[in-house]
Amino acid sequence: MFLRFFAPCSRFGTPEDLKYLIDTAHGYGLAVLLDIVHSHAVKNIAEGLNDFDGSGGQYFHTGSLGDHPAWDSKCFDYARPEVRQFLLSNIRYWLEEFHFDGFRFDGVTSMLYHSRGMKSFGSYDDYFGADADDAAILYLKLASQLIQDIKPGAIAIAEDMSGMPGLCRPISEGGMGFSYRLAMGIPDYWIKLLKHTRDEDWDIGELWNVLANRRYGEATIAYAESHDQALVGDKTLAFRLMDQEMYWHMEKVDPHPVIERGIALHKLIRLTTLVLGGEGWLNFMGNEFGHPEWLDFPREGNGWSYHYCRRQWSLLDDPELKYRWLADFDRQLIELTKKFNLLATPPAQLLHIDHENKILIAERANLIFVLNYSVGNSLFGYSLQVPGLETRQLVLDSDHASTGGHGRVDVSCDYPVTENGTMKIYTPSRSGLVFAKK
């Protein structure tokens, strides 16, 4: 949460250093977003805004409404014009002074409801009833409009787990004007599945429902693992899959069943999430090649150490390690996404779910995705119905030997489609295949 709203953290350099970083990124064609926290603030009295004028309610609600029940922090009173002006000026400052390209708004669900979103959402009454914080909704509209007024085309991403209707629709349509919503439930789902369910018991129908469940016409950012999972006390997707075996068995010449399973599922989960989950793709740096350890910022509990406050890029640079396989697959996945403009196309359409063999088949951007989550069922001559009669070719194979797979599919084969729209393939276990029209 924010402590000083107008000051870059000096631990990482000066304000001029931050400007240089952003300018350099722009030179490489990269947009830079700021994770902005206008949902709550620290309780600190000596350094923060809390009790700034001695009244106890200058920026925040008084009484219990001003205290967040889960975060031990203060909640802004968005009904006060001075509060809205303060927060809006904060947005303007970062855009104009540092040339950020947009924001990821933290904790939007907490802002939208007087209950801080700590409830279930089963009907529209839960969104628009008395629990909705009209003042906060007004502020979010003002914020998104201000961003576009200052920097047209800037990106505004809302961290909202409630699925508030209209959050990512234009203000002219009655929406709140945000560009994207974060699909927060997806990484939670993957971790829950990996922690509590055997591979053999995964419900592929449930998987489809979780990943494809979003409001049509409201763009969503999909991601397979969150930044919180990369911090001390939790595990990244790769470490959840392979755990301590990553310390001993990541040389390419060292076969190991735990690592083999982990690499296969890591690739398959990321492919599935990108294709089914949204209109944008988020990755925490280093996770694309399966970084094994956590981040731990300097703090009293670790003796203010910087030892774990880094990513070990040397793991990727070593061609003899299996991390290179994961990185190469990620590069292929991103290239495929760009080539077919995948994230700009309508949501994926379900073609078939084979519950017995744990195979999900979907279509998006005129591509056919065959996602086989079976532990051991590799099927020859597997028939699937596809749209169109054009011959297809394999354009991505998560099981390819060059990215750590077994190379069980011949990439040179063509896949003709019969008059009734049937195409036959070989689908290996724990693999994702992508077919394009030739």
C-alpha positions in Angstrom: 0.0 0.0 0.0 1.1 3.6 -0.5 2.9 5.5 2.2 4.1 8.5 0.2 1.9 9.1 -2.8 4.2 11.5 -4.7 7.6 10.0 -4.0 9.4 7.1 -5.8 11.1 4.8 -3.4 14.6 6.0 -2.8 15.8 2.4 -2.2 15.9 1.9 -5.9 17.3 5.2 -7.0 16.4 8.8 -7.5 13.3 10.2 -9.4 15.6 11.0 -12.3 16.7 7.3 -12.3 13.1 6.3 -12.6 12.5 8.7 -15.5 15.6 7.3 -17.2 14.2 3.8 -16.8 10.9 4.7 -18.3 12.5 6.6 -21.1 14.8 3.7 -21.9 11.8 1.3 -21.9 10.0 3.6 -24.3 13.0 3.4 -26.6 12.6 -0.3 -26.8 8.9 0.0 -27.6 7.7 -1.0 -24.1 4.9 0.6 -22.2 5.4 1.1 -18.5 2.5 0.9 -16.0 2.5 1.9 -12.3 0.8 -0.3 -9.7 -1.2 2.5 -8.0 -2.9 2.0 -4.6 -5.9 4.3 -4.1 -8.0 1.6 -2.4 -6.4 2.1 1.1 -3.4 3.6 2.9 -1.2 2.8 5.9 -2.3 3.6 9.4 1.0 5.2 10.2 0.5 8.6 11.9 4.1 9.7 11.9 4.7 9.2 8.2 1.3 8.6 6.6 -1.9 10.5 6.0 -3.7 9.0 8.9 -4.8 11.7 11.4 -2.9 14.2 9.3 -4.8 17.2 10.6 -5.6 15.7 14.0 -9.3 15.2 13.2 -9.1 11.5 12.5 -11.1 11.9 9.3 -9.5 14.3 6.9 -8.8 11.7 4.1 -10.6 8.6 5.5 -13.9 7.5 6.8 -14.4 7.9 10.5 -15.4 5.0 12.7 -15.3 1.3 11.6 -15.9 2.2 7.9 -12.5 3.8 7.9 -10.7 0.7 8.9 -10.2 -2.2 6.5 -11.2 -5.4 8.3 -8.7 -7.6 6.5 -5.7 -5.3 5.7 -5.3 -3.4 8.9 -5.3 -0.1 6.9 -7.3 3.0 6.4 -10.1 3.4 3.7 -10.5 6.6 1.8 -13.7 8.7 1.9 -14.3 9.2 -1.8 -17.4 11.4 -1.1 -15.1 14.2 0.0 -14.1 16.5 -2.9 -10.7 17.1 -1.4 -10.0 13.3 -1.3 -10.9 12.9 -4.9 -8.8 15.9 -5.9 -5.8 14.5 -3.9 -6.0 11.1 -5.6 -6.7 12.5 -9.1 -3.7 14.9 -8.7 -1.7 11.8 -7.9 -2.6 10.2 -11.2 -1.8 13.3 -13.1 1.6 13.6 -11.4 2.8 10.2 -12.4 1.5 10.6 -16.0 2.9 14.1 -16.6 6.1 14.0 -14.5 7.3 10.5 -15.2 5.4 9.7 -18.4 4.0 6.4 -17.2 1.7 4.7 -19.8 -1.1 3.8 -17.4 -1.9 2.1 -14.2 -2.8 -1.1 -12.5 -5.3 -0.1 -9.8 -4.8 -2.2 -6.7 -7.7 -3.5 -4.6 -10.6 -2.1 -6.7 -13.0 -4.7 -5.3 -12.5 -3.2 -1.8 -13.3 0.3 -3.2 -16.5 -0.7 -5.0 -18.4 -2.0 -1.9 -19.0 -0.8 1.7 -18.4 -4.5 2.7 -15.0 -4.2 0.9 -16.1 -7.0 -1.3 -15.9 -9.6 1.4 -18.9 -11.5 0.3 -20.2 -13.8 -2.4 -21.7 -12.4 -5.6 -24.8 -14.3 -6.8 -27.1 -11.7 -8.4 -27.0 -8.2 -9.7 -28.4 -7.0 -6.4 -25.0 -7.9 -4.9 -23.3 -5.4 -7.3 -25.8 -2.6 -7.4 -27.6 -2.7 -4.1 -27.0 -0.6 -1.0 -23.6 -2.2 -0.6 -22.2 -0.4 -3.7 -20.1 2.6 -2.8 -21.4 5.2 -5.2 -18.7 7.7 -4.2 -16.0 5.2 -5.0 -17.6 4.4 -8.3 -17.7 8.1 -9.2 -14.0 8.4 -8.3 -13.1 5.5 -10.5 -15.0 7.0 -13.4 -13.2 10.3 -12.9 -9.9 8.5 -12.7 -10.3 6.6 -15.9 -11.5 9.7 -17.7 -8.6 11.8 -16.4 -6.1 9.2 -17.6 -7.5 9.4 -21.1 -7.7 13.2 -21.1 -4.1 13.5 -20.2 -2.8 10.6 -22.2 -5.2 9.2 -24.8 -4.8 5.5 -25.2 -3.2 4.9 -21.8 -4.0 1.7 -20.1 -6.1 1.4 -16.9 -6.3 -2.1 -15.4 -8.6 -2.9 -12.4 -7.8 -5.5 -9.9 -11.3 -6.7 -9.3 -12.4 -10.1 -8.2 -16.1 -9.4 -8.0 -16.8 -9.1 -11.7 -18.6 -5.7 -11.4 -20.6 -5.3 -14.6 -19.5 -2.4 -16.7 -16.2 -1.8 -15.1 -14.4 -2.2 -18.4 -17.1 -0.5 -20.6 -16.9 3.1 -21.8 -18.3 5.8 -19.5 -20.6 6.8 -22.4 -22.3 3.4 -22.1 -22.7 3.7 -18.3 -19.4 1.9 -17.5 -16.4 3.0 -15.6 -14.0 3.3 -18.5 -11.3 0.8 -17.5 -9.3 -0.9 -20.2 -9.0 -4.3 -18.6 -9.9 -6.3 -15.5 -7.4 -8.7 -13.9 -8.6 -12.3 -14.0 -7.7 -12.9 -10.3 -9.5 -16.2 -10.0 -7.4 -18.0 -12.6 -4.1 -18.2 -10.7 -6.0 -19.0 -7.5 -7.7 -21.9 -9.4 -4.4 -23.3 -10.7 -2.8 -23.3 -7.2 -5.9 -24.8 -5.6 -5.9 -27.6 -8.3 -2.2 -28.4 -7.9 -2.4 -28.4 -4.1 -5.5 -30.4 -3.5 -6.3 -32.6 -6.6 -4.4 -35.5 -8.1 -3.6 -35.1 -11.8 -5.8 -38.0 -12.6 -8.8 -36.3 -10.9 -8.7 -33.0 -12.7 -12.2 -31.9 -13.9 -11.7 -30.6 -17.5 -15.2 -29.2 -17.6 -14.5 -27.2 -14.5 -11.2 -26.0 -15.9 -13.0 -24.6 -19.0 -15.7 -22.9 -16.9 -13.2 -21.2 -14.7 -10.9 -19.9 -17.5 -13.6 -18.9 -19.9 -16.0 -17.3 -17.4 -15.8 -13.5 -18.0 -18.1 -10.8 -19.1 -18.4 -10.6 -22.9 -17.2 -7.2 -24.2 -15.1 -6.5 -21.1 -11.4 -7.1 -21.7 -9.6 -9.3 -19.2 -5.9 -9.8 -18.4 -5.2 -13.5 -17.9 -2.3 -14.9 -15.9 -1.3 -18.3 -14.7 0.4 -17.2 -11.5 0.3 -13.9 -9.5 3.1 -11.7 -8.2 2.1 -12.8 -4.7 3.2 -16.4 -5.5 6.7 -15.1 -6.3 7.2 -13.6 -2.9 8.6 -15.3 0.2 6.1 -17.5 2.0 4.6 -18.8 -1.3 5.6 -20.7 -4.4 5.7 -19.9 -8.1 3.9 -22.3 -10.4 7.2 -24.0 -11.4 8.2 -24.5 -7.7 4.8 -25.7 -6.9 5.1 -28.3 -9.6 8.8 -29.4 -9.1 9.7 -28.1 -5.6 13.2 -28.9 -4.3 13.9 -31.3 -7.2 14.7 -28.1 -9.2 17.8 -27.7 -7.1 19.3 -31.0 -8.2 17.7 -32.2 -11.5 17.6 -29.2 -13.9 20.5 -30.3 -16.2 19.2 -31.4 -19.6 21.2 -34.6 -19.3 19.5 -35.5 -16.0 16.1 -37.2 -16.6 13.8 -37.0 -13.6 10.0 -37.9 -13.4 9.1 -34.9 -11.2 10.9 -32.4 -13.4 9.4 -34.1 -16.6 5.9 -33.7 -15.2 6.5 -30.2 -14.0 7.9 -28.9 -17.3 5.1 -30.5 -19.3 2.4 -29.0 -17.1 4.1 -25.7 -16.8 3.9 -25.3 -20.6 0.4 -26.7 -20.9 -1.0 -24.5 -18.1 0.5 -21.3 -19.6 -0.8 -22.2 -23.1 -4.3 -23.0 -21.8 -4.5 -19.8 -19.7 -3.3 -17.5 -22.5 -5.8 -19.0 -25.0 -8.8 -19.3 -22.8 -8.4 -16.7 -20.1 -8.6 -13.2 -21.7 -7.6 -10.4 -24.0 -4.3 -9.7 -22.4 -1.5 -11.8 -20.9 0.5 -11.1 -17.7 3.7 -12.7 -16.6 5.8 -12.0 -13.6 9.4 -11.6 -14.7 11.4 -14.9 -14.6 8.3 -17.1 -14.4 8.4 -17.6 -18.1 11.5 -19.8 -17.6 10.4 -21.3 -14.3 12.5 -19.3 -11.9 12.8 -21.6 -8.9 12.9 -19.3 -5.9 11.0 -16.5 -4.4 11.5 -12.7 -4.0 12.2 -11.4 -0.6 12.7 -7.7 -0.2 15.0 -6.3 2.5 13.2 -6.3 5.8 13.9 -6.7 9.5 13.0 -10.4 9.4 15.8 -11.2 6.9 18.4 -8.8 8.4 17.7 -6.3 5.6 19.3 -8.6 3.1 19.2 -8.2 -0.7 20.1 -11.8 -1.2 16.7 -12.9 -2.5 15.7 -9.5 -3.9 16.6 -10.5 -7.5 16.0 -12.9 -10.4 18.7 -15.3 -11.4 19.0 -14.6 -15.1 22.1 -16.8 -15.2 19.8 -19.8 -15.1 18.4 -18.8 -18.4 21.8 -18.0 -19.9 23.1 -21.5 -19.3 22.2 -23.6 -22.4 22.8 -26.9 -20.5 19.9 -26.2 -18.1 16.2 -27.0 -18.6 15.2 -23.5 -17.9 16.2 -22.7 -21.5 13.5 -25.2 -22.6 10.7 -23.3 -20.8 12.0 -19.9 -22.1 12.1 -21.2 -25.7 8.5 -22.5 -25.4 7.4 -19.2 -23.9 9.0 -17.4 -26.9 7.2 -19.7 -29.3 3.9 -19.0 -27.5 4.3 -15.3 -27.7 5.3 -15.4 -31.3 2.2 -17.5 -32.1 0.1 -15.0 -30.2 1.5 -12.0 -32.2 1.4 -13.8 -35.6 -2.3 -14.6 -35.3 -3.3 -11.5 -33.3 -4.7 -14.0 -30.8 -5.6 -11.7 -27.9 -7.5 -9.2 -30.1 -9.9 -11.9 -31.3 -13.2 -12.9 -29.7 -13.1 -15.4 -26.8 -12.3 -19.0 -27.5 -15.2 -21.3 -28.5 -15.5 -24.7 -27.0 -15.5 -27.5 -29.6 -15.3 -30.6 -27.4 -14.5 -31.9 -23.9 -13.5 -35.5 -23.6 -13.9 -36.1 -19.8 -12.7 -39.7 -19.9 -9.4 -38.8 -21.7 -9.2 -35.3 -20.2 -8.9 -33.6 -23.5 -10.2 -30.1 -24.2 -10.6 -28.8 -27.8 -11.2 -25.1 -28.5 -11.1 -22.7 -31.4 -9.8 -19.1 -31.3 -8.4 -16.9 -34.1 -9.1 -19.7 -36.6 -6.7 -21.9 -34.7 -7.6 -25.3 -33.2 -6.2 -26.0 -29.7 -6.0 -29.6 -28.5 -5.2 -29.6 -24.8 -4.5 -33.1 -23.4 -4.3 -33.2 -19.6 -4.3 -37.0 -19.4 -1.5 -38.6 -17.3 -1.0 -41.4 -19.7 -3.6 -41.5 -22.5 -1.7 -40.7 -25.8 -4.3 -41.4 -28.5 -3.6 -42.2 -32.2 -6.2 -41.4 -34.8 -8.1 -39.2 -32.4 -11.1 -37.6 -34.3 -12.2 -34.1 -33.8 -14.8 -31.9 -35.5 -13.3 -28.6 -36.7 -14.9 -25.6 -38.5 -14.0 -25.4 -42.2 -12.7 -27.9 -44.6 -9.2 -26.5 -45.2 -6.2 -28.7 -44.5 -4.4 -27.8 -41.3 -0.8 -27.9 -40.1 0.8 -28.0 -36.7 2.1 -24.6 -35.6 2.8 -25.2 -31.9 3.6 -28.4 -30.0 4.3 -28.2 -26.3 5.7 -31.7 -26.5 8.4 -30.8 -29.1 11.9 -32.1 -28.2 13.4 -28.6 -28.6 11.4 -27.4 -25.6 11.9 -30.4 -23.3 9.2 -32.7 -24.6 9.3 -36.2 -26.0 8.9 -35.2 -29.6 6.0 -37.6 -30.2 4.3 -35.7 -33.0 5.8 -35.3 -36.6 5.6 -31.6 -37.2 5.9 -32.1 -41.0 2.5 -33.8 -41.3 -0.5 -32.2 -42.9 -4.0 -32.7 -41.4 -6.7 -33.0 -44.1 -10.3 -32.4 -43.1 -13.0 -34.7 -44.4 -16.3 -33.5 -46.0 -18.1 -33.8 -42.7 -15.5 -31.6 -40.9 -13.5 -34.4 -39.2 -9.8 -34.2 -38.6 -7.7 -37.0 -37.2 -4.6 -36.4 -35.1 -2.2 -38.0 -32.6 -2.6 -36.3 -29.2 0.1 -37.2 -26.7 -0.6 -37.1 -22.9 0.2 -33.8 -21.1 0.6 -31.9 -24.3 -0.9 -28.9 -26.1 -1.2 -28.9 -29.9 -2.2 -25.9 -32.0 -3.3 -26.3 -35.6 -3.7 -23.5 -38.2 -5.2 -23.5 -41.7 -2.5 -24.2 -44.3 
